[in-house]
Amino acid sequence: MNTLNSEISFAQIKELIGFATDHDYFDWISLAIPLIAVVLGYKVINHAVQVINEKVIEKEVGILFEAVNCFFEYTDAVGLYFSMTEKKIDNIVNQKQPDSDFEKKEKDATDAVYNKHRDVRKTSFLLRALDQKTIADQIDTYREATINLRKELILLLKEYFENDDPKPLVDCLKNLKSKRMALIKMKDECLDALARCKYDLKAPDKQASNS
């Protein structure tokens, strides 16, 4: 963007003022008008650029909030699924009678995880659209970790029902809590990164890049 100095130099301004002192009032006004126009024009353009930058940042923050909301949808669904699965394994290992509505709750939790996969993928896509590839990769790593644990649990339960051998489930139950805690830590790290992303979008260097 051109500055005032590039429109008219200091020497030229002095020349205009000097010229104006040798002419009558009407001539001085005629010369002052273009100079005022240059100054006002610069201020108007500068204000317009500032408004545009603010609108761009506002839109990007809105996209970020949508990404965070999608991420919460997935993490909530995954958390419920692992909680229900852990309870199911505990019932089997300790020969507990499940609640009457447990089977329905388990099915709902399983269906929710499948349905929310689209949300976590959308989170990653929106972050990449904001040029936040590092955080998007972090989200993808978390998603893959949740998928791997789900596959592990599904396989263990399948083998139990086929072989009626609870031993693998006993071992699984011992480690499941620590594995879930590791996922929670990954989730919290993702949320911390998403929170920092908001300030990155509003940073002065980010605003300058939009001008």
C-alpha positions as CSV (number, residue, x, y, z in Angstrom):
1,M,0.0,0.0,0.0
2,N,1.4,3.4,-0.9
3,T,2.2,5.8,1.9
4,L,1.8,9.6,2.0
5,N,5.5,10.0,1.4
6,S,5.3,8.1,-1.8
7,E,2.4,10.3,-3.1
8,I,4.1,13.6,-2.4
9,S,7.6,14.4,-1.1
10,F,8.6,16.8,1.5
11,A,10.4,19.0,-1.0
12,Q,7.3,19.1,-3.1
13,I,5.2,20.2,-0.1
14,K,7.7,23.0,0.6
15,E,7.5,24.1,-3.0
16,L,3.7,24.1,-2.9
17,I,3.7,26.2,0.3
18,G,6.3,28.6,-1.2
19,F,4.3,28.9,-4.3
20,A,1.2,29.6,-2.3
21,T,2.7,32.5,-0.4
22,D,3.3,34.3,-3.7
23,H,-0.3,34.0,-4.8
24,D,-3.6,35.3,-3.6
25,Y,-6.0,33.5,-1.3
26,F,-7.9,31.8,-4.1
27,D,-4.6,30.4,-5.6
28,W,-3.6,29.1,-2.1
29,I,-6.9,27.3,-1.7
30,S,-6.6,25.7,-5.2
31,L,-3.2,24.3,-4.3
32,A,-4.2,23.1,-0.8
33,I,-7.2,21.1,-1.9
34,P,-5.1,18.4,-3.7
35,L,-2.8,18.1,-0.7
36,I,-5.8,17.7,1.7
37,A,-7.2,15.1,-0.7
38,V,-4.0,13.1,-0.5
39,V,-4.0,13.1,3.3
40,L,-7.7,12.3,3.6
41,G,-7.4,9.6,0.9
42,Y,-4.6,7.9,2.8
43,K,-6.6,7.9,6.0
44,V,-9.7,6.5,4.3
45,I,-7.7,3.7,2.6
46,N,-5.9,2.9,5.8
47,H,-9.1,2.6,7.7
48,A,-10.7,0.5,4.9
49,V,-7.7,-2.0,5.1
50,Q,-8.1,-2.1,8.9
51,V,-11.8,-2.9,8.6
52,I,-11.1,-5.6,6.0
53,N,-8.4,-7.2,8.2
54,E,-10.8,-7.2,11.2
55,K,-13.5,-8.9,9.1
56,V,-11.1,-11.6,7.9
57,I,-9.9,-12.3,11.4
58,E,-13.5,-12.4,12.7
59,K,-14.4,-14.9,10.0
60,E,-11.3,-17.1,10.8
61,V,-12.1,-17.1,14.5
62,G,-15.7,-18.2,13.7
63,I,-14.2,-21.1,11.6
64,L,-11.9,-22.0,14.6
65,F,-14.9,-22.1,17.0
66,E,-16.7,-24.4,14.6
67,A,-13.6,-26.7,14.5
68,V,-13.5,-26.7,18.3
69,N,-17.2,-27.5,18.6
70,C,-16.7,-30.5,16.2
71,F,-13.8,-31.7,18.2
72,F,-15.8,-31.6,21.4
73,E,-18.6,-33.6,19.7
74,Y,-16.1,-36.4,18.9
75,T,-14.3,-36.4,22.2
76,D,-17.5,-36.6,24.2
77,A,-18.7,-39.5,22.0
78,V,-15.4,-41.3,22.4
79,G,-15.3,-40.7,26.1
80,L,-18.7,-42.2,26.6
81,Y,-17.9,-45.2,24.4
82,F,-14.8,-46.1,26.3
83,S,-16.6,-45.6,29.6
84,M,-19.4,-48.0,28.5
85,T,-16.9,-50.5,27.1
86,E,-14.8,-50.5,30.3
87,K,-18.0,-51.1,32.3
88,K,-18.9,-54.0,30.0
89,I,-15.5,-55.6,30.4
90,D,-15.7,-55.1,34.2
91,N,-19.1,-56.8,34.3
92,I,-17.7,-59.8,32.4
93,V,-14.5,-60.1,34.4
94,N,-16.2,-59.7,37.8
95,Q,-19.4,-61.6,36.7
96,K,-21.6,-58.6,37.5
97,Q,-25.2,-58.3,36.2
98,P,-25.5,-55.3,33.9
99,D,-28.3,-52.7,34.4
100,S,-31.5,-53.4,32.4
101,D,-30.8,-50.5,30.0
102,F,-27.1,-51.1,29.7
103,E,-27.3,-52.8,26.3
104,K,-29.2,-49.9,24.8
105,K,-26.8,-47.3,26.3
106,E,-23.9,-49.3,24.9
107,K,-25.4,-49.4,21.4
108,D,-26.2,-45.7,21.5
109,A,-22.6,-44.9,22.5
110,T,-21.2,-47.1,19.8
111,D,-23.4,-45.5,17.1
112,A,-22.4,-42.0,18.4
113,V,-18.7,-42.7,17.8
114,Y,-19.3,-43.8,14.3
115,N,-21.5,-40.8,13.6
116,K,-19.0,-38.3,15.1
117,H,-16.1,-39.5,13.0
118,R,-17.2,-36.9,10.4
119,D,-16.9,-34.2,13.1
120,V,-13.3,-34.9,14.0
121,R,-12.3,-35.1,10.3
122,K,-14.1,-31.7,9.8
123,T,-12.0,-30.3,12.7
124,S,-8.8,-31.3,10.9
125,F,-10.1,-29.9,7.5
126,L,-11.1,-26.6,9.0
127,L,-7.7,-26.2,10.8
128,R,-5.9,-26.9,7.5
129,A,-8.1,-24.2,5.8
130,L,-6.8,-21.8,8.5
131,D,-3.2,-22.8,7.7
132,Q,-2.9,-24.5,11.1
133,K,-1.4,-27.8,9.8
134,T,0.5,-28.6,13.0
135,I,-2.6,-28.6,15.1
136,A,-4.5,-30.5,12.4
137,D,-1.8,-33.2,12.5
138,Q,-2.1,-33.3,16.3
139,I,-5.9,-33.8,16.0
140,D,-5.3,-36.6,13.4
141,T,-2.9,-38.3,15.8
142,Y,-5.4,-38.2,18.6
143,R,-8.1,-39.6,16.3
144,E,-5.9,-42.5,15.2
145,A,-5.1,-43.3,18.8
146,T,-8.8,-43.5,19.7
147,I,-9.5,-45.7,16.6
148,N,-6.6,-48.1,17.5
149,L,-7.9,-48.5,21.1
150,R,-11.4,-49.1,19.9
151,K,-10.2,-51.8,17.5
152,E,-8.2,-53.4,20.3
153,L,-11.3,-53.6,22.5
154,I,-13.6,-54.8,19.7
155,L,-11.2,-57.6,18.9
156,L,-10.8,-58.6,22.6
157,L,-14.5,-58.8,23.1
158,K,-15.0,-60.7,19.9
159,E,-12.4,-63.3,20.9
160,Y,-14.0,-63.6,24.4
161,F,-17.4,-64.4,23.0
162,E,-15.9,-66.9,20.5
163,N,-13.7,-68.7,23.0
164,D,-15.3,-67.9,26.4
165,D,-11.9,-67.1,27.9
166,P,-11.9,-64.0,30.1
167,K,-8.2,-64.0,30.7
168,P,-7.4,-61.5,27.9
169,L,-10.1,-59.3,29.2
170,V,-8.6,-59.4,32.7
171,D,-5.3,-58.2,31.4
172,C,-7.0,-55.6,29.3
173,L,-8.9,-54.2,32.2
174,K,-5.7,-53.7,34.2
175,N,-4.3,-51.5,31.4
176,L,-7.4,-49.9,30.1
177,K,-7.6,-47.1,32.6
178,S,-4.0,-46.0,31.9
179,K,-4.7,-46.1,28.2
180,R,-7.8,-43.9,28.6
181,M,-5.8,-41.5,30.7
182,A,-3.2,-41.2,27.9
183,L,-6.0,-40.4,25.5
184,I,-7.4,-37.7,27.8
185,K,-3.9,-36.2,28.0
186,M,-3.7,-36.1,24.2
187,K,-7.2,-34.5,24.1
188,D,-6.2,-31.8,26.6
189,E,-3.0,-31.1,24.6
190,C,-5.2,-30.7,21.5
191,L,-7.5,-28.3,23.3
192,D,-4.5,-26.2,24.6
193,A,-3.3,-26.0,21.0
194,L,-6.7,-24.9,19.8
195,A,-6.9,-22.2,22.5
196,R,-3.5,-20.8,21.4
197,C,-4.6,-20.8,17.8
198,K,-7.2,-18.1,18.6
199,Y,-4.4,-15.8,19.7
200,D,-2.3,-16.7,16.7
201,L,-5.1,-15.6,14.4
202,K,-5.3,-12.2,16.1
203,A,-1.6,-11.7,16.3
204,P,-0.2,-8.4,14.7
205,D,1.9,-10.4,12.2
206,K,-1.2,-12.3,11.1
207,Q,-3.1,-9.1,10.6
208,A,-0.2,-7.7,8.6
209,S,-0.2,-10.7,6.3
210,N,-3.9,-10.1,5.4
211,S,-3.2,-6.5,4.3
